[in-house]
């Protein structure tokens, strides 16, 4: 009986458990909709509504699709239906139009209580801050906000995410004008003990301290990326360096400001497989880097490392796993053969990429180079390597790219390089001479060919391309190109670049057959005909035809011929006529350069069509009329060149909408009106403002001083009046030392004309980024020169030909970088400050036509400026180099000098008496004769009759 009661109790318990399970399951079904938790589905829809353009990216996120687990980017737990994964990152949406834009990261995410994976990388959040509420989502193991256009200080609350394995806050690589996310203190990271992957690239880490101390508290860390984080040596200094970093396998510290020796903590990183220290300023290494045995890839390029080739040999001798070695753009030197003659090390077995370009290696390439059996990429360009290309390279069956450009190679190109896909030979300093070998045409796998040398006297003909059917990119320099009129190339090019090549003054007819061509680059090829109509049949995105002799007007339908064009360079030609209206249809233009032609007429009035236009150059033409208001519609504009035309009217106020402008050059026109103050208030990125030789009038707005980045201000030769604003001495880029990489667009080569040292000088893009110039000359400015002592980076200051008064500022010597100083043709008075002698770089000085007085200062640099015209028309100046001596100089000449003066005075008395006797004798003799003729009439008649008789006799003799 007892057993039956026990069995009944057990059965009752089982049924009760089943009933409860059914009830729970029923409750679960009630609160879900086909596998998706209702509450979480609503949260996701609210998160979607935060975006301005959710479609088509989030087209699956709609009310009709009830199961949110099937939505794009959503992952759910299969058992519970909870959302565990939200992935809208650019990698997951690679094949869709990932251009999501939203106001912020919406707090509706807090409803996703089980979310462990969150990727919002690449989304445009309009520079909103990283929300602190993310720190309360403690179930997160993966957080990726890289490239999400966020801003501000990273909240310390993220330190609460103790389960995190991956934290990626990397910024936007390509948007240099976007302020970076900032980490003010990194100690909160030390609480993330499970962290394996930390990416802080493009995040400003400069305020952080004890960085190594924090990193040493992350025992699980495997991947560490801090590229472009504004780090300097002091950020990585800490006395306590333990072995926690020994687990790190990937370290990226590239694009920072480190210098000197390679960091000491590398010695403890025995597990390191990938090391990137490129784009810094490291100069040496005292470390024994042989401990880094596990390295697979190392990049030390773009530094200043100065070691013999033996250092490289020792470093790689035990790197058995090494696949990629990048040492380009350093100061490594030595016999190149030394590196390859000893290939006994295990590194030779796996090496696939070797880049030693732009160093100081010399000598011949050894045959042993053919022992690198797995080598796929070889770049030895821009060294001083000579001799021939070794035939052993034919043994490198995996070799696909070989760049030997810019060396001193000679001899033939081995025909055994049949597996090559990319070949680069020649260069301005190349000694590759003789005829171009026909064996070049046998490299049937070649896809990319760079070839050029001023010493190559051969001619490229059809035979050189006989079997190059796979060729996609062809780049030629300083060569002759001769093919038949009806030649049909075996290849279909995507990119053709010819510079300084002889192509017989015409556009090659075979180009019409290149249906896949997207980039056509023909610079300085002496083309002397109009643009052909058959461009209409090509889908070009880049057309660069600079420095030719292209004639005639632009085709009226050029915009319809080339609607996909992004880059159009027709500068330095002979193009006439107006700019066709059809150009307005080129809405994808990024760079438009029609400068240095003979274009006339008005500017286009459709600039709002060009939403991607980055550079506009129409300078040095004959364009007239007003600058249209539509110019303000080109919001992306950063470079604006309209100088040296005949433009009239005022600067349109709509230009303030182009807030990304970095350079404005509208000099040498006939523009008028007052200088607008909005230039300084709205164009805060502006670095170069050049308005010289126009008809602007009125004062210089103090609002200009609000342009914190301005480094070239040229307002010369206008009708500006009133005082120079005192705040003009606070331009930060004229105060601080300019970084060498000030502009991100150094790849775009441009130039700027500036008057410096009395001469018109042309500055290239690279050189202009390291200069600071202030030119207010040839105006009607009055008052005193403001204090400019803070402008220590200024190299040129010209205030000449104004009506300035007062003294030269005493602290002019604080302009420590100044090379040219012109204060001439003003009303300056007083002495020249002694501090002027401190200017060690000063090579041009003009203080003429003022009212300066006193002694001219002396100094090592001033003593080299001996041109007297420097001080011309300052009658009260004295001292070297002027001949006029100062009073103190005379008083200091001493007693011997005085005795000499006394003797000179006595000599002068004798000279006076001597000349007195001569003059009195002359007077007595003169008036003794002339006086008799004046007062004795008979003597006068007799004298003149005698003279008349003598003249008549002389005249008769001359006529005979």
Secondary structure, 3 states (H helix, E strand, C coil): CHHHHHHHHHHHHHHHHHHHHHHHHHHHHHCEECCEEHHHHHHHHHHHCCECCCCCCCCCCCCCCCCHHHCCCEEECCCCCCEEEEECCCCCCCCCCCCCEECCCCHHHHHCCCCCEEECCCCECCCEECCHHHHHCCCCCEEECCCCCEECECCHHHHHCCCCCEEECCCCCCCCCCCCCECCCCHHHHHCCCCCEEECCCCECCCCCCHHHHHCCCCCCCEEECCCCCCCHHHHCCCCCCHHHHHCCEEECCCCCCEEECCHHHHHCCCCCEEECCCCEEEECCCCHHHCCCCCEEECCCCCCCCEHHHHHHHHCCCCCCCEEECCCCCCEEEHHHHHHCCCCHHHHCCCEEECCCCEEEEECCHHHHHCCCCCEEECCCCEEEECCCHHHHHCCCCCEEECCCCEECCCCCCCCCCCCEEEEECCCCCCCECCCHHHHHCCCCCEEEEECCCECCEECHHHHCCCCCCCEEEEECCEECCCCCCCCCCCCCEEEEECCECCCCCCHHHHHCCCCCEEEEECCCCCCCCCHHHHHCCCCEEECCCCCCEEECCCCHHHHCCCCCEEECCCCEEEECCCHHHHHCCCCCEEECCCCEECCCCCCCHHHCCCCCEEECCCCCCEECCCHHHHHCCCCCEEECCCCEEEECCCHHHHHCCCCCEEECCCCEEEEECCCHHHHHCCCCCEEECCCCEEEECCCHHHHHCCCCCEEECCCCEEEEECCHHHHHCHHHHCCCCCCCCCCCCCCCEEEEEECCEEEEEEHHHHCCCCEEECCCCEEEEECCCCCCCCCCCEEECCCCEEEECCCHHHHHCCCCCEEECCCCEEEECCCHHHHHCCCCCEEECCCCEEEEECCCCCCHHHCCCHHHHCCCCEEECCCCCCCCHHHHHCCHHHHHHHHHHHHHHHHHHHHHHHHHHHHHHHHHHHHHHHHHHCHHHHHHHHHHHHHHHHHHHHHHHC
